[in-house]
Amino acid sequence: MADVRHPIHILGGGPAGLATAWYAQQHQVPFELFEAAPRVGGNCTTLNHQQFLFDSGAHRLHDKDLETTQMAQALLGDELEHIQVPSQIFREGKYIDFPLSPFNLLRYLGLGQFVAAGWQMVRNKLAQSATPENFQELAVSAYGKRIADLFLLHYTEKLWGKPADELSVEVAGKRLKGLNLKTFLLEVLRGTRQKTEHLDGAFYYPKYGIGSLFEAMQKQFDPAQVHLSEAITGIEHRDQRILGIATSQGRAIDVAQLVSSLPLGLLLQLLRPAPPEEVLQLARSIRFRNIVLVGFFLDKPSVNPNGSMYFPSSEFPFTRVYEPRNRSTAMAPEGKTSLIAEIPCQSDDLWWTQDASHTIQSIQNRLVAAGFFQPSEVIDAITHPITHAYPVLEKGYARKVQPLMQYLDQFENLHLTGRNGLFAYTHIHDHMQNGRQLVQKLLAGK
Ligand SMILES: Cc1cc2nc3c(=O)[nH]c(=O)nc-3n(C[C@H](O)[C@H](O)[C@H](O)COP(=O)(O)OP(=O)(O)OC[C@H]3O[C@@H](n4cnc5c(N)ncnc54)[C@H](O)[C@@H]3O)c2cc1C
């Protein structure tokens, strides 16, 4: 049993840190949470501009973990809506329904190309011998070169900023689940009403945006336990134990158990005494992807009914555009709507460094050319930077991450969680599950 006289210290107030705090509170374990930003939610926040609301990226609550869904229902009540909203892929001026299915592929490709692509898929499957070693091999072996080229490879390269043959198979996450040869053939036989399972358009969504879920969690905590605008600046250790943390407010605090959701590389760089140089070098070499959001606030009631639109071709710098009011009408004032584009990039890319007005103009030109709105309909436009959006899962990344985890493993009272803390492509429900398991582990004194 953890010594509950001492609080657990939690670093980071994103979904993973909050999940740990939530389960600590459920088990009457005291905690103190430190968040560098002036608000909770991390990369899962809802921002506002004039009377418009939009999320820090097109978020949805996947109904994958019953306890997470029930917690969200209990916190938000009627404000948590179960919605059904279509998504489409936009390519060469044409729309294709997403998730991809044989019927919408047939419509997009025409019979001749559809048969050729289907044959490639079957042939690849029959010829497949070795386990795919990178994302390109995985995508081509599952769908054939034609479909992979059209819809998966360029999209994935834009998202992660690396050639597809240099990316780990894990970047597929669970997105490719259900769209394999077996389900492809089953759909052909069963018809369109039997949808593939990998990403249908039904999900939970809070009326006032994804961030309202984490704000509702925060309201359940004693404000004295949540230290906002207080960044961790150092972590002191001795004899394989973490002893204390230093904060940007000049405080030095003793700790008994430390839970960190900070980006893995940053955590290692905060340790005092510093880890050996080879560990620090590895810590600096793991990479995270940024996203620039470009938002257009529009004087028109609707662009189209899609929840998300995906842009697989390299002619568009963005991977996805979403219309917040299609998730909840509360996201835009009556008679108006907005479009938010996501541009994945690194800190030294032009999209990250250039003046916002250039980015806005360049993205506006593309969206106007695609027919989504007219320049005269733009009330206002903004950019919003997001750091640490994704850990970059390049091929062989585990060879870098494993020694880092091994080094941190020596600290018996340090526990990691979160997307960037664990360097894993995880989602809200995963963080809730981790928080639950972590608190149970601490209670069991492990
Ligand atoms: C574009 C996009 C779309 C997404 N869509 C979905 C979706 O549809 N469904 C879903 O489930 N998930 C989605 N996700 C994933 C989800 O947003 C992340 O999994 C989640 O935000 C990770 O939570 P976290 O707490 O691990 O990290 P973060 O959200 O990054 O939080 C970490 C926190 O640590 C704080 N911090 C950093 N340094 C310090 C320091 N020195 N001291 C104190 N605090 C510090 C940061 O300010 C931040 O608040 C999406 C992510 C992106 C980027």
The ligand as an SDF file (V2000), in Angstrom:
LIG
                    3D

 53 58  0  0  0  0  0  0  0  0999 V2000
   -4.2200   16.7930  -34.0170 C   0  0  0  0  0  0  0  0  0  0  0  0
   -4.5220   15.7950  -32.9420 C   0  0  0  0  0  0  0  0  0  0  0  0
   -5.7140   15.0950  -32.9720 C   0  0  0  0  0  0  0  0  0  0  0  0
   -5.9790   14.1540  -31.9910 C   0  0  0  0  0  0  0  0  0  0  0  0
   -7.1850   13.4780  -32.0020 N   0  0  0  0  0  0  0  0  0  0  0  0
   -7.4860   12.6300  -30.9960 C   0  0  0  0  0  0  0  0  0  0  0  0
   -8.7550   11.9880  -30.9540 C   0  0  0  0  0  0  0  0  0  0  0  0
   -9.5910   12.1750  -31.8370 O   0  0  0  0  0  0  0  0  0  0  0  0
   -9.0270   11.1630  -29.8980 N   0  0  0  0  0  0  0  0  0  0  0  0
   -8.1020   10.9230  -28.9010 C   0  0  0  0  0  0  0  0  0  0  0  0
   -8.4020   10.1580  -27.9770 O   0  0  0  0  0  0  0  0  0  0  0  0
   -6.8880   11.5080  -28.9270 N   0  0  0  0  0  0  0  0  0  0  0  0
   -6.5610   12.3460  -29.9450 C   0  0  0  0  0  0  0  0  0  0  0  0
   -5.3380   12.9650  -29.9790 N   0  0  0  0  0  0  0  0  0  0  0  0
   -4.3500   12.5890  -28.9550 C   0  0  0  0  0  0  0  0  0  0  0  0
   -4.4430   13.3510  -27.6720 C   0  0  0  0  0  0  0  0  0  0  0  0
   -4.5460   14.7220  -27.9070 O   0  0  0  0  0  0  0  0  0  0  0  0
   -3.1680   13.0580  -26.8840 C   0  0  0  0  0  0  0  0  0  0  0  0
   -3.0740   11.6650  -26.7250 O   0  0  0  0  0  0  0  0  0  0  0  0
   -3.1740   13.7340  -25.5460 C   0  0  0  0  0  0  0  0  0  0  0  0
   -3.2260   15.1400  -25.6310 O   0  0  0  0  0  0  0  0  0  0  0  0
   -1.8860   13.3740  -24.8180 C   0  0  0  0  0  0  0  0  0  0  0  0
   -2.0530   13.6790  -23.4600 O   0  0  0  0  0  0  0  0  0  0  0  0
   -0.8040   13.8070  -22.5020 P   0  0  0  0  0  0  0  0  0  0  0  0
   -1.3080   14.2300  -21.1980 O   0  0  0  0  0  0  0  0  0  0  0  0
   -0.0060   12.5740  -22.6060 O   0  0  0  0  0  0  0  0  0  0  0  0
    0.1040   14.9440  -23.1790 O   0  0  0  0  0  0  0  0  0  0  0  0
   -0.2210   16.4590  -23.4720 P   0  0  0  0  0  0  0  0  0  0  0  0
   -1.6190   16.6510  -23.8670 O   0  0  0  0  0  0  0  0  0  0  0  0
    0.8500   16.8930  -24.4130 O   0  0  0  0  0  0  0  0  0  0  0  0
   -0.0020   17.1450  -22.0570 O   0  0  0  0  0  0  0  0  0  0  0  0
    1.2720   17.2860  -21.4790 C   0  0  0  0  0  0  0  0  0  0  0  0
    1.2370   18.4810  -20.5650 C   0  0  0  0  0  0  0  0  0  0  0  0
    2.5090   18.6520  -19.9370 O   0  0  0  0  0  0  0  0  0  0  0  0
    2.7520   20.0410  -19.8170 C   0  0  0  0  0  0  0  0  0  0  0  0
    4.1830   20.2920  -19.6230 N   0  0  0  0  0  0  0  0  0  0  0  0
    5.1810   20.2190  -20.5530 C   0  0  0  0  0  0  0  0  0  0  0  0
    6.3560   20.5640  -19.9930 N   0  0  0  0  0  0  0  0  0  0  0  0
    6.1170   20.8550  -18.7000 C   0  0  0  0  0  0  0  0  0  0  0  0
    6.9340   21.2390  -17.5950 C   0  0  0  0  0  0  0  0  0  0  0  0
    8.2510   21.4300  -17.7140 N   0  0  0  0  0  0  0  0  0  0  0  0
    6.3280   21.4280  -16.4020 N   0  0  0  0  0  0  0  0  0  0  0  0
    4.9860   21.2440  -16.2300 C   0  0  0  0  0  0  0  0  0  0  0  0
    4.1740   20.8900  -17.2440 N   0  0  0  0  0  0  0  0  0  0  0  0
    4.7280   20.6750  -18.4540 C   0  0  0  0  0  0  0  0  0  0  0  0
    2.2240   20.6130  -21.1250 C   0  0  0  0  0  0  0  0  0  0  0  0
    1.9680   21.9920  -21.0210 O   0  0  0  0  0  0  0  0  0  0  0  0
    0.9550   19.7860  -21.3180 C   0  0  0  0  0  0  0  0  0  0  0  0
   -0.1760   20.4160  -20.7700 O   0  0  0  0  0  0  0  0  0  0  0  0
   -5.0290   13.8930  -30.9620 C   0  0  0  0  0  0  0  0  0  0  0  0
   -3.8300   14.6170  -30.9380 C   0  0  0  0  0  0  0  0  0  0  0  0
   -3.5770   15.5670  -31.9060 C   0  0  0  0  0  0  0  0  0  0  0  0
   -2.2850   16.3240  -31.8430 C   0  0  0  0  0  0  0  0  0  0  0  0
  1  2  1  0
  2  3  1  0
  2 52  2  0
  3  4  2  0
  4  5  1  0
  4 50  1  0
  5  6  2  0
  6  7  1  0
  6 13  1  0
  7  8  2  0
  7  9  1  0
  9 10  1  0
 10 11  2  0
 10 12  1  0
 12 13  2  0
 13 14  1  0
 14 15  1  0
 14 50  1  0
 15 16  1  0
 16 17  1  0
 16 18  1  0
 18 19  1  0
 18 20  1  0
 20 21  1  0
 20 22  1  0
 22 23  1  0
 23 24  1  0
 24 25  2  0
 24 26  1  0
 24 27  1  0
 27 28  1  0
 28 29  2  0
 28 30  1  0
 28 31  1  0
 31 32  1  0
 32 33  1  0
 33 34  1  0
 33 48  1  0
 34 35  1  0
 35 36  1  0
 35 46  1  0
 36 37  1  0
 36 45  1  0
 37 38  2  0
 38 39  1  0
 39 40  1  0
 39 45  2  0
 40 41  1  0
 40 42  2  0
 42 43  1  0
 43 44  2  0
 44 45  1  0
 46 47  1  0
 46 48  1  0
 48 49  1  0
 50 51  2  0
 51 52  1  0
 52 53  1  0
M  END
$$$$
